[in-house]
Amino acid sequence: MTLALVTFLSVFLLVVSCGFLLFYRDSMARRLSAVLAPGAVGGKNPLARLIEISSKNVITPLHRVLPRSPQEVSVIQKRLIRAGYRNDTAVNLFYGAKVLVPIFLVCLVTVTGVYERGPIFMYLMSLGLGFLLPDFWLGDRIKARQLKIRMALPEVLDLMVICIEAGLSLDQAALRVADELHTSRPELSDELSLVNLEQRAGRPRADAWRNLAERTDVSSVRALVSTLIQADQFGTSLAKSLRVHSDTLRTQRRQQAEEQAAKTTVKLVFPLVFFIFPSLFVVALGPAVITIMESFSKYLG
């Protein structure tokens, strides 16, 4: 039984590792190409080709099991883009995970013998939880990426102000900031690079920046896009508008930190009442209670 469980867990971890490698294969291929062949241009890395072939053999049969409509695929694709996964195979991997995770949980319940407590309930719960876990994971990834974008935005605006005041246009400033922050702020750097690529492809500037707000779904980015579009339409100073917006974002961040600090007093009530106060009562009143019980036992015994 133990050997079967260890073997099954090893196979599952191998499949999950391949899935994560598929999500990050582009960045890994770029890094390996830069290290192994800095001057090489064009062509795919052998590791990327191997991962792509294995994904077709492992994930493709799984993602076709679930029925899906074009509207549902569109929604999932938007969520994956907001989480930072723009690969063509991301949607297939997501649907493959919604099939693979329930199978793994059912097998785990069967191997460990948990199903004996209630077979129908445990199997149904395993199937439902396994089906919903990829959605929960994707939502967590979206929130984490949005937080990183929100935290990096003031720094990006300061660099854009410096570039614009140095004589660069808005497009050149965004491209330069994306190059400078490629290592420290990769999420926002990637989004600014996409804005530049869309404009090179012929999309109007306003539409490219609106797509940025739609991809990130961050309120501060939407406010920034509105500020840039209005400044471009009315001819106001971009540097001054960006500086004011950056100061506003820092003020909001400070106010949010103060709000979280003020909430700590209320949040500490429950740990104090249920965990700290009982232990204090036991330490402070325990000896007295023992002494009283001994005294009563003497007089009443």
C-alpha positions in Angstrom: 0.0 0.0 0.0 2.8 2.4 0.9 4.7 1.6 -2.2 1.7 2.2 -4.4 1.0 5.6 -2.7 4.6 6.7 -3.1 4.7 5.7 -6.8 1.4 7.5 -7.5 2.6 10.7 -5.8 5.9 10.6 -7.7 4.1 10.3 -11.0 1.6 13.1 -10.1 4.5 15.4 -9.0 6.2 14.7 -12.3 3.1 15.6 -14.3 2.5 18.8 -12.3 6.2 19.8 -12.7 5.8 19.4 -16.5 2.7 21.6 -16.3 4.6 24.3 -14.5 7.5 24.1 -16.9 5.0 24.5 -19.8 3.7 27.8 -18.3 7.2 29.1 -17.9 8.8 27.6 -21.0 9.2 30.9 -22.9 11.0 32.7 -20.1 13.2 29.6 -19.5 14.0 29.3 -23.2 15.0 32.9 -23.3 17.3 32.6 -20.3 18.9 29.4 -21.5 19.4 30.9 -24.9 21.0 34.0 -23.4 23.4 31.9 -21.3 24.3 29.2 -23.8 24.2 31.2 -27.1 24.1 34.9 -26.5 24.5 35.6 -30.2 22.0 33.1 -31.5 19.0 34.4 -33.3 15.8 32.5 -34.2 14.9 29.0 -33.5 13.5 27.3 -30.5 15.4 26.0 -27.6 15.6 22.1 -27.5 14.1 22.1 -24.0 11.2 24.2 -25.2 10.6 21.9 -28.1 10.7 18.8 -25.8 8.3 20.4 -23.4 5.9 21.3 -26.2 5.9 17.8 -27.6 5.3 16.3 -24.2 2.4 18.7 -23.6 0.7 17.6 -26.8 1.0 13.9 -25.7 0.0 14.3 -22.1 -2.4 17.3 -21.8 -4.2 17.3 -25.2 -6.2 14.1 -24.4 -7.3 15.5 -21.1 -8.5 19.0 -22.0 -10.9 17.6 -24.6 -12.9 15.7 -21.9 -14.7 18.8 -20.6 -17.3 20.4 -22.8 -16.7 24.1 -23.2 -18.3 27.0 -25.1 -16.5 29.8 -26.9 -17.8 32.3 -24.3 -16.4 30.2 -21.5 -13.0 29.8 -23.3 -12.9 33.6 -23.8 -13.5 34.2 -20.1 -10.8 31.7 -19.1 -8.4 33.1 -21.6 -8.9 36.6 -20.2 -8.3 35.3 -16.6 -5.1 33.5 -17.8 -3.9 36.7 -19.5 -4.5 38.7 -16.3 -2.5 36.0 -14.4 0.4 36.4 -16.9 -0.1 33.3 -19.0 -0.4 34.2 -22.7 0.8 30.9 -24.2 -1.3 29.1 -26.8 -1.4 26.0 -24.6 -2.4 27.8 -21.4 -6.1 27.2 -21.9 -5.6 23.6 -22.7 -3.4 23.2 -19.7 -6.0 24.8 -17.5 -8.8 22.4 -18.7 -6.4 19.5 -18.5 -5.7 20.4 -14.8 -9.5 20.5 -14.1 -9.5 16.8 -15.3 -6.2 15.7 -13.8 -6.7 17.1 -10.3 -10.0 15.4 -9.6 -8.6 12.1 -10.8 -5.6 12.5 -8.5 -7.8 13.3 -5.5 -10.1 10.3 -6.2 -7.0 8.0 -6.4 -5.6 9.6 -3.3 -8.8 8.9 -1.4 -8.9 5.4 -2.7 -5.3 4.6 -1.9 -5.3 6.1 1.6 -8.6 4.4 2.5 -10.4 7.7 3.5 -13.4 6.6 1.4 -14.3 4.1 4.0 -15.8 6.9 6.2 -18.4 7.6 3.5 -17.7 6.5 -0.1 -20.3 8.6 -1.8 -19.6 11.8 0.1 -15.8 11.5 -0.1 -15.7 10.8 -3.8 -18.1 13.6 -4.6 -16.2 16.0 -2.4 -12.9 14.9 -4.1 -14.4 15.4 -7.6 -15.9 18.8 -6.7 -12.8 20.1 -4.9 -10.5 18.9 -7.6 -12.6 20.6 -10.3 -12.6 23.9 -8.4 -8.9 23.9 -7.3 -7.5 25.2 -10.6 -10.0 28.1 -10.5 -8.9 29.0 -7.0 -5.3 28.7 -7.9 -5.8 30.9 -11.0 -7.7 33.6 -8.9 -4.8 33.6 -6.4 -2.3 34.1 -9.2 -4.3 37.0 -10.6 -4.5 38.7 -7.2 -0.7 38.3 -6.7 0.1 39.7 -10.1 -2.3 42.6 -9.7 -0.6 43.4 -6.3 2.8 43.4 -7.9 1.6 45.7 -10.7 0.0 48.0 -8.1 3.1 48.2 -6.0 5.4 48.9 -9.0 3.3 51.6 -10.6 4.6 54.6 -8.7 8.2 53.7 -9.5 7.3 53.3 -13.2 5.6 56.7 -13.2 8.6 58.3 -11.7 10.9 56.9 -14.4 8.4 57.9 -17.1 8.4 61.5 -15.7 12.2 61.6 -15.9 12.2 60.2 -19.4 9.5 62.7 -20.6 11.3 65.6 -19.0 14.5 64.5 -20.7 12.8 65.0 -24.1 11.4 61.5 -24.9 7.8 61.0 -26.2 5.3 58.9 -24.2 5.9 55.9 -26.4 9.6 56.1 -26.2 9.5 56.7 -22.4 7.2 53.6 -21.9 9.6 51.5 -24.0 12.7 52.7 -22.1 11.0 52.1 -18.7 10.0 48.6 -19.8 13.7 47.9 -20.7 15.0 49.3 -17.5 12.6 47.5 -15.2 12.7 44.1 -17.0 14.5 42.5 -14.1 13.1 44.3 -11.1 9.5 44.7 -12.2 8.9 42.1 -14.9 5.1 42.2 -14.7 4.6 45.8 -15.5 7.6 45.8 -17.9 5.9 43.0 -19.9 2.6 45.0 -20.1 4.4 48.2 -21.3 6.2 46.1 -23.9 2.9 44.8 -25.2 1.5 48.3 -25.4 4.5 49.3 -27.6 4.1 46.2 -29.8 0.4 47.0 -30.3 1.2 50.5 -31.4 3.9 49.2 -33.8 1.3 46.9 -35.2 -0.9 49.9 -36.1 -3.3 50.1 -33.2 -4.1 53.7 -32.0 -2.4 54.8 -28.8 -5.6 55.2 -26.9 -6.8 51.7 -27.7 -3.4 50.2 -26.8 -3.5 51.8 -23.4 -7.1 50.8 -22.9 -6.1 47.2 -23.6 -3.5 47.6 -20.9 -6.1 48.5 -18.4 -8.3 45.6 -19.6 -5.5 43.1 -19.3 -4.4 44.1 -15.8 -7.9 44.9 -14.4 -6.2 47.2 -11.8 -8.0 50.3 -10.7 -4.8 52.4 -10.4 -3.9 51.4 -14.0 -7.3 52.3 -15.3 -6.9 55.7 -13.6 -3.5 56.1 -15.2 -4.8 55.2 -18.7 -7.7 57.8 -18.3 -5.1 60.4 -17.2 -2.9 59.7 -20.2 -5.7 59.7 -22.7 -7.1 63.0 -21.3 -3.7 64.6 -21.3 -3.1 63.5 -24.9 -6.5 64.8 -26.0 -6.4 68.2 -24.3 -2.7 68.8 -24.7 -1.8 69.1 -21.0 1.7 68.4 -19.7 2.2 64.6 -19.5 5.1 65.0 -17.0 3.0 67.0 -14.6 0.0 64.7 -14.9 2.1 61.6 -14.2 3.8 63.3 -11.2 0.5 64.2 -9.7 -0.8 60.7 -10.3 2.3 59.1 -8.8 1.9 61.3 -5.6 -1.7 60.3 -5.4 -0.8 56.6 -5.6 1.7 56.9 -2.8 -0.8 58.8 -0.7 -3.3 56.0 -1.3 -0.8 53.4 -0.4 0.1 55.2 2.8 -3.6 55.5 3.7 -4.2 51.8 3.0 -1.3 50.9 5.3 -2.8 53.1 8.0 -6.1 51.5 7.5 -4.7 48.0 7.8 -2.8 49.1 11.0 -6.1 50.5 12.5 -7.8 47.2 11.8 -5.3 45.2 13.8 -6.9 46.2 17.1 -10.2 44.7 16.0 -8.6 41.6 14.5 -6.7 40.9 17.7 -9.9 40.6 19.8 -10.6 37.0 18.7 -7.1 35.6 19.4 -7.1 37.4 22.7 -10.5 36.1 23.8 -10.1 32.5 22.6 -6.4 31.8 23.0 -4.6 34.3 25.2 -7.1 35.1 28.0 -7.9 31.4 28.7 -4.2 30.7 29.2 -3.8 33.7 31.5 -6.8 32.6 33.5 -5.4 29.2 33.9 -2.0 30.5 35.1 -3.5 33.2 37.4 -6.5 31.3 38.8 -5.2 27.8 38.6 -3.3 27.7 41.9 -6.1 29.4 43.7 -8.7 27.0 42.4 -6.5 24.0 43.4 -6.1 25.5 46.9 -9.8 26.0 47.3 -10.6 22.5 46.2 -8.1 21.1 48.6 -9.6 23.2 51.5 -13.1 22.1 50.6 -12.0 18.5 50.5 -10.5 18.7 54.0 -13.6 20.3 55.5 -16.2 18.3 53.6 -14.3 15.0 53.5 
